[in-house]
Amino acid sequence: MDTQIEDRARIAVVIGGASGIGAAIAVALGDDGCIVVVADLATTPAVDITDEASVEALLAGVLAEHGRVDVVVNSAGVSTLGLLTELDAAEFRRVIDVNLTGAFLVLKHAGRVVADGGAVISLTSLNARQPGTGMGAYCAAKAGLAMLTEVAALELGARGVRVNAISPGLVITPLTAPAMDIAGIEDDYLENTPLGRAGLPEEVAEAAVYLAKARWLTGEVLDLNGGAHLRRYPDIHGHVMRAFG
């Protein structure tokens, strides 16, 4: 690890940091002493992780302005719902493009600019290990990201760069709140969560702060879900069909 990292503020980039979990991570890293650059579709700087030139320009710009990049967090993501036999191929590609191809682009260019001894952190999902009916695109993308995390840890380890991911279960954010208004979904989640409650963005942020500093941890996909990975995934598709037909 570059010992100079301990002697000055670390430079952290949080992609998808405008709201929800990403915003909480940005705040937590700032509270932990980092200089934090938040990038999202509508922030300054802006980034579209499906556009390689946009990702490359973001990270090169942070490097040029601050002289180094120590931590990169990718929390950008989208989801969809549809049975495989009914899901439009373009919609499948959209979800893969953001959650998997976009994550690859972040890993690619973060791996080029992050300082020796730095950290790259991705946000996967409980769906990286648990299948959900109607969630084929999202599950496939997040499972792929979990394996990309391990490959990147292998490839970047020689420079002391640690690559890890956080795999949250149900966390109430502006993105997930509308689904919680559908009868049965939240109850189904909580019945299958041993700790019996949803997580908070701030709890995911705590894990990100730890992973940003953990010196001997790499290639880890951290299940952070109140134990939900020990049971079954909720039948979200069924609840939606019962609510809307």
N, C-alpha and C positions, 0 to 999 in steps of 0.2 A: 504493500500500500504506500502511496505517496505521502510521506509524513507531513508535507507542507499543507495537506488538506486540513490537518488538525489546527493549523496556525492562522487560518483565515476563514472568512465566510465561504461556504460551498455555494456553487452556482447550480441551481436546480431548475429544470424545465418540466412543467406539468402540462401535458397535452390533453385536451378535453377538460381543462380546469376551470371552466366558466361557471359550472353549477354542480350540484350533487356531490358525489364522492370525490371527483376531481378537485372541486373547490375546497372541500374539507382537507384534502391532502396538501393543497397549496398553502392553506393557512397553517397547518401543522408543521410543515417544513420551514415556513417562515418563523414560526414560534421557536423552532429548534435551531435557529441561527442561520438558515440558508437565505441567500438572495434568490428569490423565486420569480421566474418568468412564466406567466400563464398564457397558453396559446389555445385557441379554439377557433371555430369557424367564423365567429363574429367579434373576436378580440383583436387587440393590437399588441403583439404581432398575431396575425391570423394564420391558420394552417388548415389544410384539407389533407388528411392522412391517406386518402385514396389517390393523391397526386404526388408522385415522387419528387418532382421539382419543388413543390411546396414544402414538403418535409425537409428536403435537403437545404433549402433556403432558410427555413426557420432555424435549424440547428447551426448552420454556418453563420447566420446572423448573430446568434447568441454567443458563439465562440469569438467572433470578431469584436463584439461589444465588450465582453467580460474577460476575454483572454483564455477562458477554459470553460468546460462543462463537467460537472462532477456527478450530477444525478439527473436522469431522465425518467419521467413517469408517463406512461401511456394509459389514460383512463377513457379514451374515446370508444364509443360503441353504439350499436343500434341492434334492434331485434325485430322480429316479425312473427306471425302466427299463421300456420297453414299446414294441412296434411301433405305429405310428400306427393301423393297422387293428385293433388289439387294446386300445389304451390307453383306460381308462375316462375319460370326460369330466371327472368330478369330480377325478380324479388330475391330469389336465392342468391344470385350473383351480388346484389346490393349488400346483403348482410355479410357475405364472405369478403367482399371488397373492403368494407370498413373494418370488420373485426379480425380478419386474418391477413389479407393482403396488406391492408393499412398497417397492421401491427408488424408485419415483416419489414415494411419500409421504415418504420420507426426504429426497429432493431438494427436494420442495415446501417442507417445513417447515424444513429446514436452510437453504434459500435465503432464508427469511424472517428467520432469527435470526443467521446467521453474520455476523461483523463484516466491514466493508469490508477488503479485503486478505486475507481468510481463505481457507480451502480446504475443499473437499468431495471425498472420495475414495470410490469404490465398488470392490467386488471383482466383476469379471466372471469370465471363464473362457476357456481355450483354445477352448471350444465356442462362444464368441461369433463365431469365424471358421471353425472346423472342425466339420462335421457328424459325428455319430456315430449309427450304426444303433441304434434303440431309445431315442434320447435327444432326440426331437423337442421335448418340452416344455421341457427344460432348455436346449437349443440356442436355441430361439426366445426364451426369456426372456433369456438372456445376450446374444444379438445385439441384442435390443430395448434392454437396459440400455446397451450400447455406444453406440447412437444417442441415447438419452436423455442420456448424458454429454455428447455434443457439443452437443445442444440447450441443456442447462443452462449449458454454458460460454458459448454465445452470449448467453443471456438475463441471466446474472449478471456478465458481463465488465465492464459499465460501472461496477460498484462495486469492481472489482479482485478479485472473488471468483473463484478458480481451481477449476475442476471437472475432475477427471481420474479415470481408472480404472486398475486393475491387472488384467491378464488372466493368471492363473497357469496353468501346465500341471500336471503331476502333483506334488503336494506331499503328503507323508505326514503325516496328521493322524488323530485319532480317527475322523473322518468317513470318510476314504478307506482306512484300514487294513484293514477287513474285505474290501473288494474286492481288495486286494493278496494276500489269502489264497487267492483263486481262481486255479487253475492257468492260466498263460499271460498274465494281464492285465499284471502288472508288466513281464514280459519284452517284451511287445508295446509298451508305453509306451516303454521304454528303447531298444528297437531303432529307434524313430522319434523319438528325441531326440538330436540331434547331440552334445550334451555328455555323453550317456550315463549320466545319473543323474537321480533325482528331486530336486526342490527342498526346501528347508527353510522352515518357517514364518518363521524369523528372516530369511531372504533376501527374502521378500515384505515383511516389516516394514521392512527397509532401504529398499525402494522407497517404502513409504508415508511414511517419515520425509522422504525426498527430496521427494516430491510435496507434502507439507505445507508445505515451505519454498520450493520452486522458484517464483520470482517472475514468470517470463515463460513459463510453461508452462501451457496450459489446453486442454481439449478433446482430451486425449491418452488413448488406450487402450493402455497399455503391455504389450506381449507379454513376459512373464517366464516362460519355459518351457524354457530350455536349448536353444532352437532348434526345438522340436517343431512350431511353426507352419510350418516349412519342409518338413515331410514329410506323413504321413497320420495320421489319428486311429485309435487302436487299435479293434479289433473287440470291444468289451466285451460286447455282446449275444451274439455268437458264443461267446465264452469262457464266459459264464454258461450258455448253452444246452447246451454240451458238458459242463459240470460238473454241471448239475442237471436237464437234460432239459426 
